[in-house]
């Protein structure tokens, strides 16, 4: 099937499936993912892996749009009011998830290196599906604000934790000394460069937009700048979500009133790209991997779920966050995708040269992350809806 024809079919069928799920009281994003599973390799094979690889730029564009829009929500006034709360929760939920997963996996497998790496990967939270649910229900309130901040900041934390875990796992697996570069310099450099590209793109775009009055021209320039920044970040193997988020964060804080129209323009353009993105996510999920998840996978899911929930509750309590944040934030942090999968692939490639044990560990990591991603991508969005519903922050019932 020609790619253009396929995209047209995916857009209409994906939208229809999303609406059906919406009528059933289930977030639309789950419908998009389920439709993707049906046309992916797990069932019909219409959207095969090779074709999906050709469509990767659309996936990157969707992630850039999501990162940009999330950054637009992180206003200075919000951080001034909730900053301590955000970072208390961030470190608490990320470190607790890492600790519990590492503990459970290490006790079961007697392999500390594997436990540390899976623990570090468990700290990542996928913003895409989570944020889509918040937008679908026009959610507003302290819980929504906290969710947006945590999923935005989680990328940076997971990169740092992974850097430490990989360095220690290297020592355990190879018997070599600790690498300062791998443990600290590499993750911090990656974060710093992502931020630098995002800020630079934001500064340039802010100065150009003030001279442009035509609405169509503004859309082209905004999208062009966003794609350029995300593309530069991706080319350097940096986090395009972090770059895009920084760009949005800069624009919303330097001239909030003047740049408000920028975010409205991008938001109006985004829905078809989001539908394609989540259908493609579903098409990549492999149901067959669930049977390979095994005990380690179950321990990973249990440890990550318990760690995210208890860590969020403890951090929120410690920072005296509102009751809704304390009780329900943990339910909104289950989704896992891009960052965790990307880091799992990095670990897989890293350990290929370390003999049979390295190959086995790398394969275990990537299979566990792929299988558990399938599971949490399905349960994550309904859990977000449950959280914002119980917190009373839904302003538009679907």
BAMARVEX-886632 format. One line per field, with one value per residue (C-alpha): x, y, z; residue number from 1; chain. Coordinates in steps of 0.1 Angstrom, whole numbers, plus 5000, padded with zeros to 4 digits. Example, Ala and Ser with C-alpha at 12.3 -4.5 7.8 and 13.67 -1.06 7.14 Angstrom:
! residues 2
xx: (5123  5137)
yy: (4955  4989)
zz: (5078  5071)
resi: (1  2)
chain: (A  A)
//
This chain:
! residues 398
xx: (5000  5012  5023  5001  4970  4979  4983  4948  4933  4951  4939  4902  4902  4923  4899  4869  4884  4893  4857  4844  4866  4856  4820  4829  4845  4880  4906  4909  4946  4939  4917  4945  4970  4946  4940  4977  4981  4954  4972  5007  5028  5010  4978  4974  5009  4996  5020  5051  5083  5101  5074  5073  5110  5103  5077  5100  5101  5064  5070  5098  5076  5048  5073  5087  5051  5043  5076  5070  5034  5044  5072  5045  5027  5058  5055  5077  5048  5040  5076  5077  5046  5052  5090  5100  5070  5079  5115  5106  5082  5105  5134  5112  5092  5122  5146  5119  5110  5147  5154  5124  5129  5167  5160  5134  5153  5187  5172  5155  5184  5214  5226  5232  5242  5209  5190  5207  5200  5164  5160  5173  5151  5120  5124  5114  5078  5065  5049  5030  5001  4998  4996  4972  4947  4950  4943  4914  4896  4907  4920  4930  4941  4971  4972  4973  5000  5021  5017  5029  5059  5069  5066  5086  5114  5116  5136  5165  5164  5163  5193  5213  5202  5210  5245  5252  5237  5255  5289  5284  5270  5302  5324  5304  5302  5337  5357  5370  5372  5344  5342  5335  5327  5300  5286  5284  5299  5280  5245  5250  5265  5236  5211  5231  5234  5196  5188  5213  5197  5162  5171  5189  5160  5136  5156  5158  5121  5110  5129  5117  5080  5077  5083  5058  5022  5007  4992  5001  5037  5038  5027  5054  5081  5071  5070  5102  5121  5107  5116  5151  5158  5144  5163  5196  5190  5182  5212  5235  5218  5203  5168  5146  5117  5140  5151  5115  5103  5131  5121  5085  5095  5116  5088  5061  5083  5102  5071  5041  5013  5030  5038  5005  4992  5022  5010  4974  4987  5008  4979  4955  4980  4988  4958  4964  5001  4991  4967  4994  5019  4998  4987  5024  5032  5005  5018  5052  5040  5045  5019  5041  5067  5043  5049  5087  5083  5085  5091  5117  5091  5065  5089  5098  5061  5053  5084  5080  5043  5048  5078  5061  5030  5046  5074  5049  5029  5059  5074  5040  5035  5070  5065  5029  5013  4975  4955  4946  4983  4992  4964  4963  4996  5010  4982  4993  5030  5026  5032  5066  5079  5104  5132  5131  5131  5159  5181  5173  5186  5217  5223  5218  5244  5268  5270  5272  5310  5312  5309  5280  5270  5269  5248  5224  5220  5215  5188  5171  5169  5155  5129  5117  5114  5096  5071  5064  5060  5031  5014  5018  5009  4975  4968  4986  4960  4929  4949  4955  4918  4910  4935  4921  4885  4889  4907  4878  4900  4881  4865  4851  4835  4843)
yy: (5000  5035  5054  5084  5062  5043  5076  5087  5054  5055  5091  5083  5048  5060  5089  5066  5040  5068  5081  5046  5043  5078  5067  5038  5062  5052  5078  5082  5075  5039  5036  5049  5024  4995  5003  5004  4970  4956  4968  4961  4929  4915  4910  4920  4932  4961  4985  4964  4973  4983  5006  5021  5028  5049  5068  5076  5114  5117  5101  5125  5154  5143  5141  5175  5190  5173  5185  5221  5222  5208  5234  5260  5250  5254  5291  5309  5317  5279  5271  5300  5286  5248  5245  5228  5205  5195  5186  5168  5146  5142  5128  5108  5090  5084  5071  5050  5033  5027  5013  4989  4975  4972  4954  4930  4921  4917  4894  4872  4870  4876  4899  4934  4949  4939  4951  4985  4990  4980  5001  5032  5026  5023  5060  5073  5084  5088  5123  5116  5094  5111  5146  5136  5125  5158  5177  5154  5162  5198  5190  5220  5222  5215  5178  5185  5211  5187  5159  5182  5193  5158  5141  5170  5168  5130  5128  5146  5126  5092  5102  5109  5078  5057  5072  5062  5027  5020  5030  5007  4979  4982  4977  4946  4931  4937  4942  4976  5008  5034  5057  5093  5102  5076  5082  5120  5138  5121  5124  5160  5170  5155  5174  5207  5205  5197  5227  5249  5241  5246  5280  5292  5282  5299  5331  5332  5324  5350  5377  5367  5363  5399  5410  5386  5395  5371  5341  5315  5328  5325  5288  5280  5298  5282  5247  5252  5264  5235  5209  5224  5224  5188  5177  5191  5175  5141  5143  5147  5118  5142  5143  5160  5161  5180  5204  5210  5214  5240  5259  5261  5269  5299  5313  5310  5328  5355  5371  5351  5373  5379  5343  5328  5328  5306  5277  5281  5279  5248  5232  5236  5219  5190  5166  5146  5142  5129  5103  5090  5089  5068  5045  5039  5033  5006  4991  4987  4970  4932  4911  4881  4897  4894  4857  4864  4889  4862  4867  4895  4914  4910  4921  4951  4962  4956  4974  5003  5007  5006  5029  5055  5055  5055  5078  5103  5101  5105  5134  5152  5147  5159  5191  5196  5193  5195  5164  5156  5155  5133  5108  5106  5117  5081  5069  5093  5082  5046  5052  5043  5046  5066  5074  5040  5021  5044  5038  5001  5000  5019  4993  4964  4979  4987  4952  4933  4934  4919  4883  4859  4875  4909  4897  4879  4910  4933  4911  4906  4944  4952  4924  4934  4971  4963  4938  4960  4991  4973  4966  5001  5019  5002  5008  5042  5065  5051  5055  5092  5097  5080  5104  5136  5125  5117  5150  5168  5184  5173  5204  5187  5152  5133)
zz: (5000  4991  5022  5015  5011  5043  5063  5051  5062  5095  5102  5096  5112  5141  5148  5146  5170  5194  5193  5200  5231  5241  5241  5263  5288  5279  5268  5231  5231  5242  5210  5188  5204  5201  5164  5159  5175  5152  5120  5133  5132  5162  5140  5104  5096  5075  5094  5095  5113  5080  5071  5106  5103  5072  5091  5121  5112  5119  5153  5160  5150  5174  5203  5194  5194  5227  5243  5231  5244  5278  5280  5274  5306  5328  5336  5360  5382  5385  5395  5419  5436  5433  5426  5458  5456  5420  5428  5461  5442  5412  5432  5455  5428  5405  5432  5449  5416  5409  5444  5444  5409  5415  5448  5435  5403  5422  5449  5423  5397  5420  5393  5407  5373  5357  5388  5387  5350  5351  5382  5364  5333  5356  5367  5332  5325  5290  5286  5253  5264  5298  5284  5257  5283  5302  5269  5259  5292  5294  5329  5351  5387  5410  5401  5364  5369  5389  5364  5335  5355  5366  5332  5317  5343  5344  5312  5327  5360  5341  5320  5351  5369  5338  5336  5372  5368  5335  5351  5381  5359  5337  5368  5379  5345  5333  5365  5353  5373  5376  5346  5356  5320  5317  5352  5353  5324  5295  5309  5322  5288  5270  5292  5289  5251  5248  5269  5250  5216  5230  5245  5214  5191  5216  5215  5177  5173  5199  5180  5146  5155  5168  5131  5116  5115  5089  5107  5081  5081  5119  5117  5091  5111  5144  5130  5110  5141  5162  5136  5131  5169  5173  5142  5154  5188  5172  5149  5180  5198  5224  5238  5213  5239  5263  5236  5224  5260  5267  5236  5247  5283  5271  5249  5276  5302  5283  5267  5280  5265  5232  5226  5238  5202  5192  5214  5201  5165  5172  5192  5163  5139  5162  5165  5132  5141  5175  5160  5137  5165  5189  5161  5152  5189  5190  5157  5172  5204  5202  5221  5217  5240  5270  5273  5274  5302  5328  5365  5360  5339  5366  5393  5371  5367  5404  5416  5392  5399  5437  5435  5414  5436  5470  5460  5446  5478  5500  5480  5479  5517  5524  5504  5518  5484  5481  5491  5455  5445  5474  5468  5430  5414  5415  5392  5365  5363  5349  5312  5298  5263  5243  5269  5285  5252  5239  5269  5268  5233  5243  5271  5246  5222  5250  5264  5231  5232  5267  5259  5265  5298  5282  5253  5276  5299  5270  5254  5288  5293  5259  5260  5295  5286  5253  5269  5299  5277  5259  5293  5308  5276  5278  5315  5318  5301  5320  5352  5343  5337  5370  5388  5373  5377  5414  5419  5403  5376  5345  5329  5298  5299  5267)
resi: (1  2  3  4  5  6  7  8  9  10  11  12  13  14  15  16  17  18  19  20  21  22  23  24  25  26  27  28  29  30  31  32  33  34  35  36  37  38  39  40  41  42  43  44  45  46  47  48  49  50  51  52  53  54  55  56  57  58  59  60  61  62  63  64  65  66  67  68  69  70  71  72  73  74  75  76  77  78  79  80  81  82  83  84  85  86  87  88  89  90  91  92  93  94  95  96  97  98  99  100  101  102  103  104  105  106  107  108  109  110  111  112  113  114  115  116  117  118  119  120  121  122  123  124  125  126  127  128  129  130  131  132  133  134  135  136  137  138  139  140  141  142  143  144  145  146  147  148  149  150  151  152  153  154  155  156  157  158  159  160  161  162  163  164  165  166  167  168  169  170  171  172  173  174  175  176  177  178  179  180  181  182  183  184  185  186  187  188  189  190  191  192  193  194  195  196  197  198  199  200  201  202  203  204  205  206  207  208  209  210  211  212  213  214  215  216  217  218  219  220  221  222  223  224  225  226  227  228  229  230  231  232  233  234  235  236  237  238  239  240  241  242  243  244  245  246  247  248  249  250  251  252  253  254  255  256  257  258  259  260  261  262  263  264  265  266  267  268  269  270  271  272  273  274  275  276  277  278  279  280  281  282  283  284  285  286  287  288  289  290  291  292  293  294  295  296  297  298  299  300  301  302  303  304  305  306  307  308  309  310  311  312  313  314  315  316  317  318  319  320  321  322  323  324  325  326  327  328  329  330  331  332  333  334  335  336  337  338  339  340  341  342  343  344  345  346  347  348  349  350  351  352  353  354  355  356  357  358  359  360  361  362  363  364  365  366  367  368  369  370  371  372  373  374  375  376  377  378  379  380  381  382  383  384  385  386  387  388  389  390  391  392  393  394  395  396  397  398)
chain: (A  A  A  A  A  A  A  A  A  A  A  A  A  A  A  A  A  A  A  A  A  A  A  A  A  A  A  A  A  A  A  A  A  A  A  A  A  A  A  A  A  A  A  A  A  A  A  A  A  A  A  A  A  A  A  A  A  A  A  A  A  A  A  A  A  A  A  A  A  A  A  A  A  A  A  A  A  A  A  A  A  A  A  A  A  A  A  A  A  A  A  A  A  A  A  A  A  A  A  A  A  A  A  A  A  A  A  A  A  A  A  A  A  A  A  A  A  A  A  A  A  A  A  A  A  A  A  A  A  A  A  A  A  A  A  A  A  A  A  A  A  A  A  A  A  A  A  A  A  A  A  A  A  A  A  A  A  A  A  A  A  A  A  A  A  A  A  A  A  A  A  A  A  A  A  A  A  A  A  A  A  A  A  A  A  A  A  A  A  A  A  A  A  A  A  A  A  A  A  A  A  A  A  A  A  A  A  A  A  A  A  A  A  A  A  A  A  A  A  A  A  A  A  A  A  A  A  A  A  A  A  A  A  A  A  A  A  A  A  A  A  A  A  A  A  A  A  A  A  A  A  A  A  A  A  A  A  A  A  A  A  A  A  A  A  A  A  A  A  A  A  A  A  A  A  A  A  A  A  A  A  A  A  A  A  A  A  A  A  A  A  A  A  A  A  A  A  A  A  A  A  A  A  A  A  A  A  A  A  A  A  A  A  A  A  A  A  A  A  A  A  A  A  A  A  A  A  A  A  A  A  A  A  A  A  A  A  A  A  A  A  A  A  A  A  A  A  A  A  A  A  A  A  A  A  A  A  A  A  A  A  A  A  A  A  A  A  A  A  A  A  A  A  A  A  A  A  A  A  A  A  A  A  A  A  A  A  A  A  A  A  A  A  A  A  A  A  A)
//
